[in-house]
Amino acid sequence: MQSLAGRIAYLYLLPFSIKELKSADLLPSGINELMYKGSYPPVYTQQIAAEKWFPNYVSTYVERDVRLIKNITDQAAFERFIKLCAGRTGQLLNRNSLGIEAGVDSKTIAAWIGILESSFIVHLLQPHHHNFNKRVVRMPKLYFYDTGLVCSLLGIRNETQLNLHPLRGGLFETLIISELIKKRYNAGKPRNLYFWRDNKGNEVDIIIDEGNSLFPVEIKAGQTITPAYFKGINFWNQLAGNKEGAVIYAGDKMQKRSSGITIIPWNKINL
């Protein structure tokens, strides 16, 4: 038997990207509809209603896929854990706090997070290591790969509920970061995405690490551009001596500011 080392490649096939939906003329016209429906193929290719498809997906995932990865005897506890994770998408992953709410210890939480990662339900966004002589957050942030699944787990019944939902910002951030990951995986590139936050709450949602340069990106769920959108990037740029950046938002106008920051609509991401 010969080793295949150096002669194989791993391809990660995630749900549809915005670019793929657009090219097939399947992209929803509004951001709320996209967040609610998610990007799993059957919702589009078979035209199965999201509110019907996702509950069945969760049931078969827990009963079949999870058991193939690790035999979990308490399915109800695991389903409760997944729903708790859905409520934390876009937030720092505090395993102790999650364990208390789920009713299991932190070792079990770590193992269950590993199951969700290995089955491409969630991913962890790691903090960037560069601290600029400041105390920075070391916890990763938890994100789901698909917002439609999150909406189903949270009990959201239609897209209009997202207008005033308290997790709208987290869902939009989840969607955009998933899109950035898909773009890299589809191009066979490494996932060079991080976030940055210091202990005083200054934060940049995404740091794209190109090896010899760092590019900050802010993600905003609003449709109207305000000065607050640039606060995180401006703070980080001063520390890093950087002069560029991007804001991805839920509006529809592309802009290039004199500060070097590009404003990008959700459906025209080119990073």
ROBA-613468 format. One line per 2 residues: for each residue x, y, z of N, C-alpha, C. Coordinates in Angstrom, 3 decimals, decimal comma, padded with zeros to 6 digits. Layout:
ROBA-613468
X Y Z X Y Z X Y Z  ...;
END
This chain:
ROBA-613468
000,842 -001,189 000,000 000,000 000,000 000,000 000,880 001,242 000,000  000,587 002,173 -000,881 001,367 003,403 -000,963 000,624 004,561 -000,317;
001,403 005,433 000,285 000,829 006,625 000,892 000,376 007,600 -000,195  -000,746 008,289 000,076 -001,246 009,312 -000,841 -000,811 010,712 -000,427;
000,111 010,782 000,531 000,576 012,093 000,988 001,127 012,903 -000,182  000,658 014,126 -000,293 001,107 015,001 -001,372 000,352 014,822 -002,666;
-000,544 013,816 -002,716 -001,286 013,556 -003,955 -002,793 013,674 -003,777  -003,223 014,222 -002,654 -004,651 014,406 -002,422 -004,907 015,846 -002,002;
-006,153 016,249 -002,100 -006,561 017,572 -001,649 -007,922 017,454 -000,980  -008,134 018,216 000,075 -009,413 018,243 000,763 -010,256 019,389 000,217;
-011,489 019,090 -000,157 -012,419 020,106 -000,615 -013,579 020,180 000,363  -013,850 021,368 000,859 -014,939 021,568 001,809 -016,154 022,120 001,053;
-017,217 021,334 001,014 -018,424 021,717 000,283 -019,465 022,217 001,281  -019,527 023,522 001,433 -020,471 024,143 002,341 -021,765 024,475 001,599;
-022,801 024,921 002,317 -024,026 025,347 001,624 -023,737 026,422 000,583  -024,712 026,689 -000,267 -024,527 027,638 -001,361 -023,969 028,971 -000,869;
-023,114 029,568 -001,675 -022,638 030,919 -001,403 -023,575 031,915 -002,072  -023,449 033,180 -001,705 -024,244 034,224 -002,353 -023,950 034,255 -003,849;
-022,681 034,099 -004,204 -022,302 034,109 -005,613 -022,968 032,971 -006,370  -023,014 031,780 -005,767 -023,643 030,630 -006,424 -025,150 030,825 -006,563;
-025,783 031,349 -005,526 -027,214 031,614 -005,605 -027,519 032,669 -006,660  -026,670 033,670 -006,722 -026,874 034,742 -007,700 -026,710 034,215 -009,120;
-025,686 033,397 -009,347 -025,440 032,881 -010,700 -026,554 031,960 -011,171  -027,248 031,318 -010,228 -028,363 030,433 -010,574 -029,705 031,162 -010,524;
-029,652 032,471 -010,316 -030,857 033,301 -010,222 -031,777 032,819 -009,099  -031,153 032,439 -007,974 -031,908 031,958 -006,817 -031,746 032,845 -005,592;
-030,929 033,872 -005,709 -030,631 034,711 -004,547 -031,855 035,533 -004,147  -032,284 035,424 -002,880 -033,399 036,265 -002,419 -033,067 037,745 -002,581;
-034,076 038,540 -002,830 -033,850 039,968 -003,063 -033,557 040,725 -001,780  -034,009 040,213 -000,645 -033,812 040,893 000,627 -032,936 040,104 001,578;
-032,205 040,813 002,422 -031,285 040,160 003,356 -032,029 039,340 004,405  -033,205 039,805 004,843 -033,960 039,043 005,837 -034,383 037,685 005,295;
-034,813 037,660 004,029 -035,229 036,391 003,429 -034,052 035,426 003,328  -032,881 035,953 002,978 -031,705 035,092 002,876 -031,311 034,546 004,238;
-031,318 035,394 005,266 -030,953 034,926 006,604 -031,939 033,877 007,092  -033,219 034,068 006,779 -034,236 033,120 007,238 -034,145 031,790 006,499;
-033,975 031,845 005,186 -033,942 030,622 004,383 -032,606 029,904 004,469  -031,537 030,642 004,769 -030,224 030,024 004,786 -029,756 029,693 003,386;
-028,824 028,737 003,288 -028,212 028,446 001,990 -028,122 026,962 001,665  -028,785 026,109 002,427 -028,740 024,678 002,126 -029,464 024,400 000,804;
-028,889 023,578 -000,061 -029,443 023,344 -001,407 -030,906 022,936 -001,470  -031,412 021,987 -000,633 -032,812 021,555 -000,807 -033,834 022,681 -000,680;
-033,509 023,704 000,100 -034,441 024,820 000,262 -034,649 025,546 -001,060  -033,631 025,487 -001,934 -033,700 026,181 -003,221 -033,958 025,227 -004,389;
-033,182 024,151 -004,471 -033,302 023,266 -005,631 -034,570 022,429 -005,599  -035,044 022,093 -004,400 -036,282 021,324 -004,280 -037,447 022,178 -003,798;
-037,155 023,446 -003,553 -038,177 024,409 -003,122 -038,956 023,917 -001,898  -038,211 023,377 -000,938 -038,822 022,953 000,321 -038,817 024,140 001,277;
-039,929 024,434 001,884 -040,023 025,568 002,808 -039,045 025,390 003,959  -038,357 026,461 004,301 -037,335 026,400 005,353 -037,919 025,900 006,665;
-039,153 026,335 006,985 -039,752 025,943 008,262 -040,101 024,460 008,305  -040,104 023,792 007,164 -040,335 022,345 007,124 -039,018 021,569 007,032;
-038,073 022,096 006,239 -036,851 021,340 005,985 -035,915 021,311 007,194  -035,709 022,447 007,851 -034,710 022,506 008,921 -035,052 021,642 010,142;
-036,296 021,619 010,640 -036,589 020,721 011,764 -036,299 019,261 011,440  -036,615 018,840 010,210 -036,316 017,463 009,810 -034,813 017,235 009,719;
-034,104 018,242 009,244 -032,646 018,134 009,161 -032,043 017,971 010,550  -032,515 018,765 011,499 -031,995 018,673 012,872 -032,274 017,292 013,450;
-033,473 016,784 013,229 -033,834 015,466 013,768 -032,950 014,365 013,194  -032,782 014,351 011,884 -031,956 013,306 011,278 -030,486 013,492 011,626;
-030,053 014,744 011,768 -028,658 015,010 012,148 -028,365 014,448 013,532  -029,247 014,719 014,494 -029,031 014,255 015,865 -029,149 012,740 015,945;
-030,142 012,161 015,247 -030,386 010,727 015,365 -029,398 009,883 014,571  -028,834 010,444 013,483 -027,980 009,648 012,608 -026,521 010,109 012,637;
-026,277 011,349 012,204 -024,894 011,813 012,037 -024,136 011,880 013,353  -024,785 012,385 014,393 -024,119 012,521 015,685 -023,718 011,161 016,229;
-024,569 010,173 016,019 -024,253 008,836 016,521 -023,081 008,210 015,768  -022,903 008,594 014,504 -021,754 008,088 013,758 -020,457 008,691 014,272;
-020,534 009,935 014,750 -019,341 010,596 015,269 -019,081 010,170 016,710  -020,115 010,212 017,518 -019,965 009,833 018,931 -021,331 009,426 019,458;
-021,389 008,317 020,116 -022,658 007,810 020,611 -023,098 008,613 021,830  -024,041 009,514 021,615 -024,580 010,334 022,695 -025,914 009,728 023,117;
-025,999 009,333 024,359 -027,192 008,647 024,844 -028,336 009,614 025,139  -028,003 010,809 025,608 -029,036 011,784 025,963 -029,251 012,740 024,792;
-030,096 012,338 023,844 -030,340 013,152 022,663 -031,031 014,471 023,008  -031,910 014,437 023,994 -032,630 015,645 024,381 -031,656 016,710 024,895;
-030,673 016,269 025,675 -029,685 017,209 026,207 -028,838 017,781 025,083  -028,518 016,951 024,101 -027,705 017,429 022,985 -028,485 018,423 022,127;
-029,758 018,158 021,907 -030,585 019,107 021,151 -030,711 020,428 021,905  -030,863 020,354 023,212 -030,930 021,577 024,021 -029,620 022,348 023,906;
-028,514 021,641 023,897 -027,195 022,253 023,746 -027,072 022,969 022,395  -027,553 022,345 021,315 -027,478 022,977 019,992 -028,279 024,276 019,978;
-029,459 024,261 020,599 -030,286 025,468 020,626 -029,614 026,573 021,446  -028,950 026,202 022,521 -028,212 027,189 023,311 -027,074 027,786 022,488;
-026,426 026,949 021,686 -025,362 027,440 020,814 -025,918 028,419 019,781  -027,107 028,111 019,253 -027,726 028,990 018,258 -027,948 030,381 018,828;
-028,320 030,448 020,087 -028,521 031,740 020,732 -027,236 032,484 020,996  -026,098 031,819 020,787 -024,795 032,432 021,029 -023,995 032,668 019,743;
-024,601 032,452 018,585 -023,841 032,657 017,360 -023,370 034,111 017,278  -022,100 034,287 016,965 -021,514 035,615 016,924 -020,977 036,102 018,251;
-021,021 035,252 019,275 -020,561 035,652 020,601 -019,321 034,862 021,013  -018,615 035,386 022,010 -017,474 034,667 022,562 -017,946 033,346 023,151;
-017,162 032,304 022,940 -017,524 030,983 023,445 -017,001 030,808 024,861  -017,914 030,888 025,812 -017,592 030,643 027,215 -018,115 029,252 027,563;
-017,241 028,278 027,560 -017,656 026,887 027,752 -018,256 026,648 029,134  -017,731 027,321 030,154 -018,256 027,129 031,509 -019,693 027,630 031,604;
-019,946 028,813 031,070 -021,301 029,369 031,097 -022,267 028,497 030,292  -021,815 028,029 029,135 -022,649 027,174 028,297 -022,945 025,857 029,001;
-021,952 025,322 029,693 -022,133 024,070 030,416 -023,146 024,185 031,539  -023,128 025,322 032,244 -024,083 025,535 033,335 -025,503 025,556 032,797;
-025,712 026,260 031,681 -027,060 026,340 031,098 -027,499 025,011 030,496  -026,555 024,281 029,925 -026,900 022,994 029,304 -027,024 021,878 030,324;
-026,473 022,087 031,519 -026,551 021,080 032,556 -025,520 019,974 032,427  -024,382 020,288 031,785 -023,294 019,316 031,645 -021,982 020,006 031,991;
-020,916 019,222 032,155 -019,642 019,829 032,536 -018,915 020,387 031,316  -017,849 021,149 031,581 -017,124 021,835 030,506 -016,427 020,858 029,563;
-016,036 019,675 030,066 -015,415 018,677 029,191 -016,421 018,153 028,170  -017,651 017,963 028,612 -018,699 017,520 027,699 -018,984 018,596 026,658;
-019,006 019,854 027,112 -019,221 020,966 026,181 -018,120 020,979 025,126  -016,877 020,812 025,537 -015,760 020,800 024,585 -015,929 019,667 023,572;
-016,345 018,491 024,048 -016,541 017,345 023,154 -017,697 017,596 022,193  -018,772 018,163 022,694 -019,937 018,427 021,842 -019,661 019,531 020,830;
-018,909 020,547 021,229 -018,503 021,577 020,265 -017,671 020,937 019,157  -016,809 020,013 019,528 -016,003 019,294 018,546 -016,868 018,530 017,551;
-017,978 017,953 018,030 -018,904 017,239 017,149 -019,542 018,209 016,153  -019,987 019,352 016,641 -020,600 020,349 015,754 -019,599 020,875 014,734;
-018,346 020,998 015,152 -017,312 021,453 014,218 -017,035 020,406 013,149  -016,865 019,163 013,572 -016,499 018,108 012,627 -017,610 017,809 011,630;
-018,836 018,139 011,984 -019,960 017,924 011,065 -020,373 019,221 010,370  -019,535 020,232 010,459 -019,716 021,500 009,745 -021,053 022,177 010,063;
-021,426 022,128 011,332 -022,567 022,891 011,819 -022,085 024,247 012,337  -020,995 024,242 013,089 -020,427 025,482 013,616 -018,941 025,547 013,304;
-018,390 026,734 013,456 -016,938 026,910 013,394 -016,547 027,936 014,436  -015,301 027,900 014,853 -014,787 028,836 015,846 -013,859 029,831 015,171;
-014,149 031,100 015,342 -013,296 032,160 014,819 -012,306 032,533 015,911  -011,025 032,350 015,623 -009,994 032,561 016,631 -009,583 034,032 016,701;
-009,179 034,497 017,889 -008,680 035,873 018,002 -007,312 035,994 017,352  -007,051 037,139 016,747 -005,742 037,335 016,135 -004,707 037,513 017,230;
-003,514 036,959 017,000 -002,491 036,919 018,040 -001,833 038,265 018,299  -001,933 039,214 017,344 -001,233 040,484 017,491 -001,950 041,343 018,529;
-001,252 041,713 019,605 -001,942 042,441 020,677 -001,598 043,923 020,736  -000,589 044,401 019,990 -000,202 045,818 019,984 -000,013 046,348 021,404;
000,630 045,517 022,242 000,917 045,880 023,639 -000,352 046,125 024,463  -001,428 045,492 024,077 -002,669 045,592 024,826 -003,121 044,197 025,251;
-003,892 044,158 026,333 -004,471 042,888 026,747 -005,643 042,575 025,824  -005,582 041,433 025,199 -006,608 041,083 024,216 -007,359 039,831 024,654;
-008,561 039,683 024,121 -009,402 038,526 024,410 -008,780 037,279 023,784  -008,778 036,190 024,536 -008,209 034,933 024,045 -009,264 033,905 023,664;
-010,511 034,128 024,068 -011,570 033,170 023,730 -011,904 033,246 022,242  -012,244 032,124 021,621 -012,751 032,167 020,235 -014,203 032,610 020,222;
-014,695 032,958 019,042 -016,111 033,282 018,870 -016,800 032,136 018,137  -018,018 031,872 018,524 -018,793 030,764 017,972 -019,693 031,260 016,844;
-019,641 030,571 015,710 -020,509 030,902 014,579 -021,073 029,627 013,973  -022,302 029,711 013,496 -022,875 028,643 012,681 -022,506 028,903 011,225;
-022,485 027,840 010,432 -022,244 027,998 009,005 -023,481 028,499 008,267  -024,670 028,289 008,839 -025,893 028,635 008,106 -026,893 029,328 009,017;
-027,363 030,498 008,584 -028,304 031,270 009,390 -029,710 030,676 009,369  -030,067 029,974 008,297 -031,378 029,329 008,257 -031,525 028,310 009,372;
-030,461 027,565 009,625 -030,462 026,591 010,711 -030,588 027,297 012,059  -029,884 028,409 012,217 -029,972 029,173 013,466 -031,398 029,664 013,681;
-032,005 030,227 012,640 -033,379 030,725 012,752 -034,332 029,613 013,177  -034,169 028,435 012,608 -035,027 027,306 012,960 -034,834 026,915 014,425;
-033,594 026,843 014,862 -033,294 026,459 016,246 -033,804 027,496 017,242  -033,843 028,760 016,817 -034,317 029,829 017,697 -035,835 029,986 017,672;
-036,501 029,227 016,808 -037,955 029,305 016,742 -038,477 030,484 015,953  -037,649 031,056 015,085 -038,082 032,160 014,224 -038,939 031,579 013,106;
-040,155 032,091 012,930 -041,133 031,482 012,039 -041,233 032,129 010,659  -040,757 033,343 010,530 -040,802 033,998 009,228 -039,778 035,115 009,187;
-039,505 035,605 007,995 -038,436 036,585 007,821 -038,754 037,927 008,444  -040,037 038,278 008,559 -040,396 039,577 009,126 -040,028 039,678 010,605;
-039,952 038,540 011,294 -039,557 038,548 012,707 -038,120 039,007 012,894  -037,346 038,964 011,814 -035,945 039,359 011,918 -035,762 040,875 011,977;
-036,788 041,630 011,605 -036,655 043,088 011,609 -036,286 043,627 012,987  -036,909 043,088 014,021 -036,688 043,582 015,377 -036,099 042,522 016,303;
-035,613 041,442 015,741 -035,100 040,357 016,581 -033,798 040,785 017,249  -033,627 040,488 018,548 -032,406 040,898 019,255 -031,129 040,266 018,712;
-031,242 039,156 018,003 -030,060 038,499 017,445 -029,865 038,812 015,963  -030,561 039,814 015,456 -030,416 040,166 014,045 -028,956 040,477 013,691;
-028,288 041,257 014,539 -026,892 041,605 014,285 -026,002 040,381 014,248  -026,206 039,475 015,199 -025,415 038,252 015,234 -025,680 037,362 014,038;
-026,919 037,319 013,587 -027,262 036,522 012,408 -026,625 037,101 011,150  -026,674 038,416 011,013 -026,063 039,039 009,837 -024,551 038,819 009,837;
-023,942 038,953 011,000 -022,502 038,708 011,120 -022,177 037,260 010,775  -023,013 036,344 011,244 -022,838 034,922 010,947 -022,893 034,673 009,449;
-023,859 035,290 008,775 -024,021 035,120 007,335 -022,787 035,622 006,581  -022,302 036,802 006,932 -021,185 037,405 006,201 -019,895 036,626 006,429;
-019,635 036,233 007,656 -018,413 035,481 007,930 -018,456 034,123 007,237  -019,618 033,486 007,235 -019,769 032,227 006,497 -019,492 032,444 005,017;
-019,962 033,554 004,482 -019,737 033,867 003,073 -018,243 034,034 002,780  -017,530 034,705 003,660 -016,088 034,897 003,481 -015,344 033,562 003,527;
-015,795 032,664 004,400 -015,179 031,336 004,491 -015,452 030,536 003,216  -016,691 030,570 002,732 -017,042 029,849 001,501 -016,187 030,319 000,333;
-015,995 031,622 000,241 -015,191 032,174 -000,853 -013,786 031,590 -000,828  -013,223 031,433 000,349 -011,867 030,893 000,462 -011,839 029,395 000,196;
-012,767 028,667 000,778 -012,805 027,221 000,557 -013,068 026,891 -000,908  -013,976 027,630 -001,547 -014,300 027,362 -002,947 -013,117 027,646 -003,867;
-012,221 028,521 -003,426 -011,030 028,845 -004,216 -009,833 027,987 -003,810  -010,047 027,052 -002,871 -008,959 026,189 -002,411 -007,922 026,917 -001,585;
-008,335 028,001 -000,924 -007,410 028,803 -000,121 -007,607 028,524 001,367  -006,594 028,822 002,176 -006,742 028,633 003,621 -007,698 029,660 004,212;
-008,260 029,326 005,352 -009,180 030,244 006,028 -008,367 031,190 006,914  -008,010 032,326 006,360 -007,109 033,264 007,048 -007,883 034,374 007,744;
-008,965 034,024 008,421 -009,842 034,991 009,059 -009,745 034,899 010,581  -009,701 036,059 011,224 -009,623 036,152 012,678 -010,480 037,334 013,129;
-010,598 037,523 014,433 -011,174 038,754 014,956 -010,189 039,341 015,961  -010,418 040,582 016,360 -009,531 041,234 017,334 -010,376 042,008 018,327;
-010,106 041,819 019,610 -010,804 042,565 020,665 -009,885 042,721 021,862  -009,823 043,935 022,401 -009,026 044,125 023,616 -009,939 044,066 024,834;
-009,347 044,180 026,020 -010,123 043,996 027,244 -010,989 045,205 027,590  -010,922 046,252 026,772 -011,765 047,430 026,981 -012,952 047,470 026,010;
-013,082 046,427 025,203 -014,222 046,335 024,305 -013,987 046,858 022,906  -012,783 047,370 022,626 -012,477 047,772 021,250 -012,338 046,514 020,410;
-012,990 046,509 019,253 -013,074 045,266 018,490 -013,132 045,520 016,989  -012,598 044,566 016,230 -012,772 044,504 014,785 -013,327 043,116 014,484;
-014,422 043,070 013,732 -015,112 041,801 013,514 -014,248 040,786 012,780  -013,511 041,242 011,766 -012,679 040,340 010,975 -011,325 040,979 010,705;
-010,279 040,218 010,908 -008,939 040,578 010,456 -008,542 039,534 009,412  -008,339 039,989 008,180 -007,867 039,090 007,122 -006,352 039,131 007,128;
-005,744 038,004 007,470 -004,285 037,926 007,584 -003,707 037,366 006,288  -003,061 038,236 005,531 -002,455 037,829 004,257 -000,980 037,489 004,393;
-000,503 037,343 005,619 000,901 037,003 005,843 001,762 038,235 006,016  001,780 039,074 004,989 002,577 040,295 005,068 001,713 041,536 005,272;
000,413 041,359 005,448 -000,481 042,492 005,680 -001,727 042,016 006,414  -002,344 042,938 007,145 -003,573 042,665 007,873 -004,639 043,634 007,394;
-005,838 043,105 007,108 -006,913 043,929 006,561 -008,129 043,834 007,474  -008,562 044,955 008,077 -009,703 044,926 009,002 -011,041 045,056 008,287;
-012,040 044,333 008,781 -013,380 044,357 008,208 -014,395 044,450 009,344  -015,309 045,389 009,221 -016,424 045,497 010,162 -017,698 045,022 009,476;
-018,599 044,406 010,242 -019,855 043,879 009,708 -021,010 044,539 010,451  -021,870 045,218 009,711 -022,957 045,975 010,317 -024,291 045,600 009,680;
-025,283 045,294 010,519 -026,572 044,823 010,032 -027,514 045,942 009,618  -027,119 047,196 009,820 -027,970 048,313 009,440 -027,895 048,605 007,953;
-028,863 049,362 007,468 -028,908 049,718 006,050 -028,520 051,174 005,808  -028,312 051,910 006,886 -027,913 053,311 006,785 -026,529 053,483 007,390;
-025,613 054,038 006,626 -024,235 054,195 007,067 -024,142 055,308 008,104  -023,512 055,042 009,228 -023,331 056,032 010,283 -021,862 056,072 010,687;
-021,419 057,168 011,342 -020,020 057,260 011,792 -019,604 056,122 012,717  -020,565 055,549 013,451 -020,242 054,456 014,378 -019,712 053,227 013,651;
-020,033 053,094 012,365 -019,574 051,944 011,594 -018,050 051,893 011,495  -017,411 053,043 011,610 -015,968 053,125 011,365 -015,144 053,148 012,647;
-015,806 053,159 013,792 -015,103 053,316 015,060 -014,069 052,224 015,285  -014,466 050,966 015,108 -013,554 049,850 015,370 -012,362 049,842 014,437;
-012,616 050,080 013,141 -011,529 050,079 012,158 -010,583 051,238 012,400  -011,134 052,420 012,683 -010,273 053,582 012,924 -009,376 053,373 014,136;
-009,931 052,790 015,196 -009,132 052,517 016,396 -008,017 051,535 016,077  -008,376 050,449 015,375 -007,385 049,421 015,056 -006,332 049,940 014,087;
-006,749 050,735 013,108 -005,797 051,286 012,134 -004,757 052,181 012,799  -005,166 052,926 013,818 -004,207 053,757 014,541 -003,166 052,905 015,249;
-003,599 051,801 015,837 -002,664 050,895 016,518 -001,722 050,216 015,536  -002,283 049,783 014,406 -001,525 048,972 013,455 -000,770 049,797 012,418;
-001,025 051,104 012,365 -000,417 051,916 011,326 -000,963 051,576 009,958  -002,236 051,172 009,935 -002,880 050,744 008,702 -003,741 051,874 008,133;
-004,003 051,851 006,837 -004,775 052,918 006,211 -005,934 052,392 005,359  -006,235 051,111 005,501 -007,307 050,529 004,701 -008,288 049,786 005,586;
-009,357 049,330 004,969 -010,349 048,555 005,677 -011,628 048,486 004,877  -012,587 047,727 005,387 -013,878 047,598 004,704 -014,990 047,444 005,720;
-016,151 047,962 005,368 -017,370 047,757 006,143 -018,372 047,049 005,243  -018,816 045,870 005,658 -019,858 045,141 004,936 -021,162 045,369 005,680;
-022,187 045,858 004,971 -023,425 046,208 005,657 -024,645 045,708 004,878  -025,812 045,904 005,472 -027,043 045,354 004,886 -027,678 046,277 003,865;
-026,993 047,356 003,512 -027,511 048,275 002,501 -027,152 047,851 001,100  -027,316 048,767 000,138 -027,123 048,400 -001,263 -026,202 049,332 -002,041;
-025,492 050,232 -001,354 -024,630 051,181 -002,052 -023,156 050,915 -001,754  -022,374 050,765 -002,804 -020,923 050,609 -002,678 -020,295 052,005 -002,622;
-019,381 052,206 -001,669 -018,715 053,496 -001,533 -017,234 053,296 -001,225  -016,439 054,275 -001,618 -015,028 054,307 -001,272 -014,764 055,621 -000,558;
-014,454 055,562 000,726 -014,230 056,758 001,517 -012,799 057,257 001,372  -012,618 058,560 001,594 -011,283 059,152 001,508 -010,349 058,589 002,572;
-010,912 058,022 003,641 -010,107 057,422 004,710 -009,466 056,110 004,287  -009,852 055,610 003,096 -009,331 054,334 002,629 -010,242 053,163 002,932;
-011,362 053,437 003,583 -012,309 052,386 003,945 -013,357 052,226 002,841  -013,564 051,003 002,403 -014,556 050,690 001,374 -015,827 050,178 002,032;
-016,963 050,669 001,598 -018,255 050,215 002,105 -018,863 049,271 001,076  -019,167 048,036 001,520 -019,570 046,975 000,600 -020,950 046,443 000,978;
-021,906 046,410 000,050 -023,216 045,789 000,326 -023,076 044,282 000,516  -024,021 043,690 001,208 -023,993 042,272 001,553 -023,954 041,363 000,331;
-024,540 041,824 -000,784 -024,617 040,970 -001,978 -023,546 041,273 -003,009  -022,524 042,046 -002,603 -021,446 042,382 -003,534 -020,070 042,218 -002,883;
-019,948 041,214 -002,034 -018,699 040,992 -001,296 -017,603 040,542 -002,252  -016,473 041,211 -002,193 -015,358 040,881 -003,104 -014,035 040,741 -002,360;
-014,089 040,404 -001,074 -012,868 040,304 -000,270 -012,335 038,877 -000,268;
END
